[in-house]
Amino acid sequence: MIALTAAEIAAATGGVLRGGVDPSLLVSGSVVVDSREEVLGGLFVALPGEHVDGHEYAAAAVRAGAALVLAARDVVGSGGAVVPSVVVPDVEKALGDLARAVLERLREISWEPGGSGLKVVGITGSVGKTTTKDLLAQLCGSVGPTVAPVRSFNNEIGLPLTVLRADESTRFLVLEMGASGPGHLDYLTQIAPPDVAVVLVVGQAHLGGFGGIEAVARAKAEIVQGLVADGVAVLNADDPRVSAMSALAPGDVVTFGAAPEASVGARDVVLDRAGRARFTLVSRLGTPERSAQVELRLVGEHHVHNALGAAAAALALGLDVDEVAAGLSVADALSPHRMHVVDRPDGVTVVDDSYNANPDSMRAALKALAVLAGRDRRSIAVLGEMLELGPDARTAHDAIGRLCVRLNIGLTIVVGEGARAIRDGANHEGSWGDEVVLADDLDVATRFLESEMRSGDVVLVKSSYGSGLWRLGDRLVEGAAS
């Protein structure tokens, strides 16, 4: 975080200084919510949680070197005195208020002569946010200091923490913005109004929290409505619900996709034997049309869409086509459990895509599995429940089971009662024998998989994070080091 005095933090958060803290105390270290992280000279945010209350760790954070604590009540240290703190009514809201104030200051500084010219990018969509964020962060990082979320820090806690990592040198602040209900993106864009807003797709993620696909579209549109006055909307031309958001854009609109009218597109897409896409990146922004060759390192044809979203945003930020194509060709998937492909010494290839799942991402992962396995290797899909789908959950899982049969997946292991409809769908589609197996829990699935795997198999692990299959993903990937 940029250096702020205790008084400035109190003013930004509407808090009261406690613990005898000197108002001129300078806080210049990191802002953290976990006392185990490096906090020397920084701010420890004592968030109340469902299972853990950060206030219980605040004193330890101060002993570890935290200069100040942001808390909802007085915290007493080991000596019986109140630790230096800013006490606020709502810690989560105060964290957002602090991030908003810091970003406003950074923008003012960046506009001064010699300033960084800071640009903020917000990325949302039902699928592909984190991968697109990782790609864009690498593109931007090649031309200037860039801050982006670690993993999938895209909510009311993760986004402010990411904003607070920026400093006076930051040229690009790339933010992932997630929503599991109406109003969530509105709140996030109030903290960090984007200069460029990217909407990837309106899909079936978190349907239970929205109440239907049209409600999802309205919620995703909040990021476009939250743009700065002259901000640029980067919209998926292939999704009618996304392209319709152009009517809400306050400034220019850049589109991407396969549609011929898209501003940024891909031509001559081909996949290599490992499932990696090669294509011609085409920019129709300005005259004449420009193009350059891209060879993605990411596995799965669906990543062409993510790459186009990142490319369109990068072009809107001022990068040129050659820079974007070259950057995409060397970019990696940075976040764990997202189409992480590992070849093990025993001849098994693992595709760990277990961080999250919804019907759209599940279909994409299964298609990538089929391509990787081809005709000469056995494909194995270990699939868990897709959470937060509401009343459509059974139908959505059934459809995934049917797709497994149509893609000729060699063995499908369905994990847990919540995913049972995947097996039912496969059976209804014509699966027979031992092609589809229902395992009661992760332990049963793990033992069965380990007894079945043989050299040459390609194994996909895919589910929502809360289903826990990421533990199996970790175990299988660790086997690559043995």
N, C-alpha and C positions, 0 to 999 in steps of 0.2 A: 504493500500500500504506500501511496505517497505520504510523506511526513505530515502529520497533523498534530496539533496540540490536543490535550484532553478537553480543553474548553471548546475547540472546534468540533470534536467528536460529539460532545454533549449537545452543542447547538444543532448539529446535523440530525441527531436522533431524537431531539426533544427530551433529553435525559438530564439527570441531576448527578453532579459529581459527589462521590461518597468515599469514605476511607481516608480522608485528609489529603486527597490527591491535589497536587499543585496544578492549577489550571494551565500553566505553561509547560507542563510535562509533555515532551515530544514522543509521539508514538510513530515509529518508522519501520517496524518489522512487519511480518505477515499477519493477516487476519485468518484465524483458524477456529474451527469448531471442535477439534479433537486435541485434547491436551497432550497426546503422544507426538504431535507434529512439532516442527521447529517453530517456537513462538518467542524467541529472544527479542525483546524490544518491541513486540507486536501487541495485537489485540486478541484476547480470547473471548469468543462469543458463547455465552452459556445458554445454549438452546435447550428448552425442555423437550423431551422425546417420549415416545410411547413406552420405551423400555428403559431408557437412560436419561437422567436429568443432568445437563451440562453444569448446573450450579454445584453439583457434588464434586466436580473436577476442577473448579475454578481456582481454588487455593493451590492445588498442585501445579496448575499452569503458571501462577504467579511465582511459585518457588522455582519453576523451570525458566523463569526470565520474562514472562509476559509483563509488559509495562502497564496494562490496563485490562479490565474485564468489562464486557457489556453484559448486563444482567437485569433480571426482573425484580431482584430483591438484594438486600445486603448479604454479602458472603463473608463469613468469618474465617480468618486464617488460623494457622496452628497456634499462634500466640494469643488468640482471643480478640484480635483487632479486625475491623472490617478491611478487606483488601481494597486497593485502589480500583475504583470502578465507576462506570456510568450506569445508573439505574434508570430503566425505562419501563413503561407499562407493558410493552409487547416486544420481546427480543427479536423475533423473526421480522416484524415490520421495521424495527429500528435498523436491522442489518440492511434491508432494502433501502431505507432512507439514507443510510450512510453511503451505500454504493451510488445512489442517484446523485448525491451531493459531490462525491469524488469525481464522477464522470462529468458532471457539469463543469467542475473546475478544470479537469483535463482538457475538455473541449475548448474552453476559453484560452488556456495556455497554448494549445496546438494551433490556434488561429493567429497567434502573435508572430512577428517576423522571426524566421528560423525555427518555427514550431514544427511539430511532426505532421500536421494536417490529419489528425486522427479521424478514422472512419470506423463506424460501428456496423457490423453485419449481424442480422438475426436470421436464423434458419429454423423453419418448422416444417412439419409434414407427418403423416401417419407412419411412414417408413422412411429410412435412409438418412435421418437427421445427423446421426453421429458420424457415419461414413462421409457424408458430404461436408460436414464440419471439419473432419480430419483432412480431407482433400484440399479444401479451401485454405485451411490454416497453413498447409505446406506450400500452396501456391503463393499466398501472401508473404509467408516467411522468407521466401526466396528474394523478395524485393524490399523488405523493411521489417523492423521489429514488430512481432505479432504475438498477441495473447489469445489463447483459445482454451476452452474447458478441458480439464482432464476427464477421461472416461465420458460419462454422460451427465455432467453437471448442468442440468437444463431446467431446474425448477426454482421455486421461490427462495431456496437456500443456495443451491449450486450456482445460479446465475449471478447473484450479488458477490459471492466469493470470487468468481472469475473476474468480474468487473474490478474488484479491489486488488487484483494482481497487476493491473495496468499502471504504468507510470508515465512520466513526461516524455519518454522516448517512444512510447507505443504508437505505431502508425496504423495498425489494424487490430481491432478488437472483434474477434469472431465468436459469436454467441449462439449456442444451441438453445432453442426455446421450446419446451415441451408443454403439453396441456392435456389434462385428463378430465376437463370440464369447462363449461363456459366461463369467461372472465379471466382465466389463467393467463392467457397471452396479453390481455389488456393490462394486467398487473405488471407483467415482466417488461412490457414496452414502456410503461410509465417509469420504471427504473432505468432502462437503457433504450431510449428511442433509436431505432436503427436508421442509418443513412441508406442502407440496402437491406431489403427484406426478401428472403427466399422462401417460397412455398413449394414443396416438392410434390405432395400428393394428398388428397383427401381419401382416406381409407377406413378400414374397420377397426383400427386400434381404439381401445378405451370406449367402445360403444356404450358400455354400461354406465359410464359417467356422463355421456352426452344425451342419450335417448334416441339416437338415430343418425344416419349419415348426413342429412341436411344440417342437423345441429353441429356435427363435426365441422362441416364447411363454414358455418357462421363463426365458429370459434377460431378456426385457423385464419379466417379473414381479419381477425383482430390485429395480427401482426402488420398487415398492410395499412390498416387504419392507424396504427401506432407509429408509422414512419414520421421522420422529421418533415418539415414543410416542403422541402424539395427532394424528398427521398425517392429512391428508385425501387420499384417492385419487380422482382425476378420471379416469373410465374411459369408453371408447367403448362405448355400449350396443348399437351395430350390429355389433360384432365379438365373436362368442361367446368367442373366446380371451382377449380383453381383459376383457369383462364378468365372466368367471370369476375374474379376479384379485381381485374384491371379497372373496372368502373369505380373502385374505391381508392385507387392510387392517387396520391396528391401530386406526383410528378411523373417522370418517365417510367415506361414499362418495358422490360426486356423479357422475352419469352424463350423457352428452350424445350426441346423434344423432337419427336419424329415428324410432327406436322410440318408440311412444306412452308407454312407461313411463319414458323418459329424463327426468332432472331438468331438462335444458336442451336445447331443440330449436329447429327452424326451421319456420315455417309459410309457405305461399304463396310458394315460391321461384320466381322468374322471372329470366331472363337478358336483359339488354339487347343491342342489336346488337353491342356491343363485347365481349360475353361476360362482363360483370360482373353479379354476382348481387344481387338485391334480395329481402329476406325479412323476415318478422316473427320477431324473437327472442322466445322464450317461456321463462320461468323458472317451474318448478314447485317451486322451493325455498321452502318455507313456504306459507302460505295468506293471501290468495288468490293464484292464478296471476297473474303479471305479464308484460307484453309491451311491446315497443317496436320501431320500424322500423329496419332496417339497410340501407344501400346501400354495398356493398363497392366499393373502388377496384381490387381485385385481379381479374385476368382468369382465368376458369375456374370452372365450377360446383364443382369439387373443393375450392375454397377456402372454401365454406360449412362443410365439415367442420372445416377448420383454425380458422375463426372461432368455431365452436361450442366447440371445445376450449379456445381462448383465453378465450372468454366464461365457460365453466364454471369455469375456474381463477380468473378475476378475481372472479366471484361468490363463490367459496369464500374468497377473500382479503378480502371485505368490501365490494367495490364494488357499487353498485346497478345495476339493469337499465338505467335511463336513461343512466347514465354509460358503461356498457359499449356500448350501442347507438350512442351518439354517438361514442365512441372508435373503434369498428370502422368507422364511416362515414367517418372522416378518416384512417384508418391506411393506410400505404403498405407495399409490399414493400421492405425496407431492404437485403437482402443481394443481391449481384450474381448474374447468371446464373440467376435463378429467376423464370420467367414474366415476364421483363422485356420489355414491349411498347413498341416504338418505331416511330413513323411517319416514314419517311425522306422527304426532299424529292422523290425520284424516284417517289413513289407506292407504294413497297414497304413493307409492314408486317413488322417482324421480331419474332419471339417467341423470345427467348433464354432457354432453360431448360436450359442445357448444364452446370450445375454437377454434377449427378449424375443417375443413372437406375436404376430397377429396373422390373419389369413393371407395378407399380401406378402409379408416377408417369408411366411412358411412356404408358399408356392414358389417364390423365387429361389429359396434355399434347396428345395427338392429338385427343381429343374437343374440347378447347378450341380447337385449330386449326380443326377442322371448323366450329365455331360462329362463329369470327371470320371465316372466309372466306365462310360462307353459300353462297348459290347463284350469286352474281354475281362472285366473286373466285376466282382459282385458288389452291389450297392446295399448298404445297411442304413436305415433311418431310425434313430432313437428319438422318439417324439413325445413331448410332454404337453401339458395343458396350456392353451392360450387363454390368459386371464382377462377379465374385465370386458367381456364381449356381450354381457347382458343376456336378453332373451334369445338372441341369435346364436348363442354359444354352441348348442348341440348341432345345429345345421352347419355352422362353420367348421366344426371338427369333422363331421360326417364328410363334408366336401374334400377335406384334406386326405382322408382315408381313400376316397375314390381316386384322387389324383395319384396317390402312391401306386395304385394298380395300373392306371393309365401310363405312368412313367416306367412301369415294369421294375419298380424297386425290388431288389432281391429278397430283403428281409426288413420288415418294419416292426420295431419293438415299441409298443405304446405303453407309456408309464403313468400309472395312477388312474383312479376312478374318474377324475375330471376329464381325462382324455379318451375315455372308453369309446366315444362316438367315432374316433378315428378308425378303430378296429371295425366297428359296425359298418361304417361307410365302405371300408375296403371289402368286407364280406358281401355287402350288397352289390358292389361293383363286379364281383366275380372272383375275388381272392379265395384260395382254397388251400388246404394242407397247412403247412407251418410257415407260410409266407408272412403272416401277421400274428404277433404274439402280444398278449396283454400281461404286463407285469404289475403286481400290486403296488410296488414302491420302487424307489431308486436302488435300494440294495439288491432287490430281486433282479431288476433290470441289469445292474452291473454284473452280477454273477453269471446271468444268462449270456450277456454279450461276450464276456471274457471266455466263456466256454465255447462260443460259436466263432469268434474271430479267427481268421486265417490269413496268411500272407496274400496280398493282392486286394484285400477288401478295402472299400472306401466307406468310411463311417461318418455319417452326419449326426450331430447332436443339436437338437433344436427345441426350445420351449420358452415360455415366459420366465423371467428371472425368478419370480416367486415360486415356480414349480421345482426349482432346485437342481435342474439338470446341469447347471454350470459346474457343479462338483464333479460330475462324471466327465465333463469336458476337460477340467483340470487334470483329472486322473489319467485320461487317455493321452493328453498332450505330454504329461510328465513321463509317460512311457517312451516318448521319443528320445529322452535323454538317457535311457537305461541301456 
